[in-house]
């Protein structure tokens, strides 16, 4: 069996399973399925420019907030059942797309965007005209809402998306 080049992951079983299931639909290379566990933002961006539709399997809200601005990208929860992934890809059913667990405020979104750009605390504080204490409060709120765990994990996850404009 030939594996599809439209499925991007480091997990051989993931690629093999989806290739077997979706081979006819993906044969025309108008679609990409990307496993965000093993991919990064640049791969998603490249595929979004090349394909009509991109399906990204994500496991957290931080991935959602980093990728939501792409028009042709549909995010699916990584722990979805195979039949749900199949329905989303083949039938374009939005019921199986990723749903955010906790919405972040407009200000938290601004803080997150600046963090993703690689700005340090002082630059963010200056741009948003807030105190450092307010910044730390927003960062703590992001950690809780995104269910990241701690600030080090937050920055590690953000580092995957440091090329975001």
C-alpha positions in Angstrom: 0.0 0.0 0.0 1.3 3.4 -0.9 1.3 6.0 1.9 -0.2 9.4 1.2 2.1 12.4 1.0 -0.9 14.5 2.1 -0.7 13.2 5.7 2.0 14.9 7.7 3.1 13.2 11.0 6.1 11.4 12.5 3.7 8.7 13.6 3.9 5.9 11.0 0.7 4.2 12.3 -1.2 7.5 12.1 -0.1 7.9 8.4 -0.7 4.3 7.6 -4.2 4.2 9.1 -5.4 7.5 7.5 -3.8 6.6 4.1 -5.8 3.3 4.1 -9.0 5.1 5.1 -8.8 8.2 3.0 -6.6 7.2 0.0 -9.3 8.0 -2.7 -10.1 11.4 -1.2 -6.5 12.5 -0.8 -5.3 11.2 -4.2 -5.7 14.6 -5.9 -3.5 16.4 -3.3 -6.0 19.1 -2.7 -6.1 18.2 1.0 -3.5 17.9 3.8 -4.0 16.3 7.2 -1.4 17.4 9.7 -0.7 16.0 13.2 0.2 19.1 15.3 1.8 16.8 17.9 4.7 16.3 15.5 4.4 19.3 13.1 5.0 23.0 13.5 3.4 26.3 12.4 5.6 26.6 9.3 4.4 23.2 8.0 0.8 24.3 8.5 1.4 27.6 6.8 3.1 25.9 3.8 0.3 23.4 3.4 -2.4 26.1 3.7 -0.8 28.0 0.8 -0.6 24.8 -1.4 -3.9 23.1 -0.7 -7.6 23.8 -1.0 -8.3 22.4 2.5 -6.1 21.6 5.5 -7.2 19.5 8.4 -5.0 19.9 11.5 -5.3 17.5 14.5 -4.7 19.5 17.6 -4.8 18.7 21.3 -5.0 22.0 23.1 -6.5 25.5 22.9 -3.1 27.1 22.3 -2.8 25.4 19.0 -6.3 26.6 18.2 -5.4 30.2 18.9 -2.2 30.0 16.9 -3.9 28.6 13.8 -7.4 30.1 13.8 -6.6 32.9 11.4 -6.2 30.5 8.4 -9.3 30.4 6.4 -8.8 27.0 4.8 -7.7 25.2 8.0 -10.1 23.0 9.9 -9.0 21.9 13.4 -10.0 18.6 14.7 -9.4 17.4 18.3 -6.6 14.8 18.2 -8.5 12.4 20.5 -11.5 12.3 18.1 -12.7 8.9 17.0 -11.6 7.8 13.5 -15.2 7.9 12.2 -15.5 11.5 13.4 -12.2 12.5 11.6 -13.5 10.7 8.5 -16.8 12.6 8.7 -15.0 15.9 9.0 -12.6 15.3 6.2 -14.9 13.5 3.7 -18.2 15.2 4.4 -16.9 18.5 5.8 -19.1 18.2 8.9 -18.3 21.1 11.3 -19.7 19.2 14.3 -16.4 17.4 14.6 -14.2 20.4 14.4 -12.2 21.5 17.4 -14.2 23.4 20.1 -12.3 25.7 22.5 -12.7 24.7 26.1 -12.1 28.2 27.6 -12.4 31.4 25.6 -9.8 34.0 26.3 -10.6 37.7 26.6 -9.6 40.3 24.0 -6.7 41.6 26.2 -5.5 38.0 26.9 -5.5 37.5 23.2 -3.4 40.6 22.7 -0.9 39.4 25.3 -0.8 35.9 23.7 -0.2 37.4 20.3 2.7 39.5 21.5 4.1 36.5 23.3 3.9 34.5 20.1 5.7 37.3 18.2 8.6 36.8 20.7 8.3 40.1 22.6 9.6 40.1 26.2 7.6 41.3 29.2 8.8 44.9 29.1 8.0 45.3 25.4 4.5 43.8 25.9 3.9 46.1 28.9 5.0 49.1 26.9 2.9 48.3 23.8 -0.3 47.5 25.8 0.3 50.3 28.3 -0.2 48.1 31.3 1.8 47.4 34.4 4.0 44.3 34.7 1.7 43.1 37.4 -1.2 43.2 35.0 0.8 41.4 32.4 1.6 38.6 34.9 -2.0 38.4 35.8 -3.0 38.0 32.1 -0.3 35.4 31.7 -1.5 33.4 34.7 -5.0 33.6 33.3 -3.8 32.2 30.0 -2.0 29.4 31.7 -5.2 28.4 33.5 -7.6 28.9 30.6 -5.3 27.1 28.1 -4.7 24.3 30.7 -0.9 24.6 30.1 0.3 23.9 33.6 3.1 26.5 34.1 4.8 29.4 32.4 7.7 27.3 31.2 5.3 25.0 29.4 3.5 28.0 28.0 6.7 29.4 26.6 7.7 26.0 25.2 4.4 25.7 23.4 4.6 29.3 22.1 8.1 28.7 20.8 6.6 26.3 18.2 4.7 29.3 16.8 7.3 32.0 17.0 7.1 32.7 13.3 3.5 34.0 13.6 3.2 37.6 12.4 
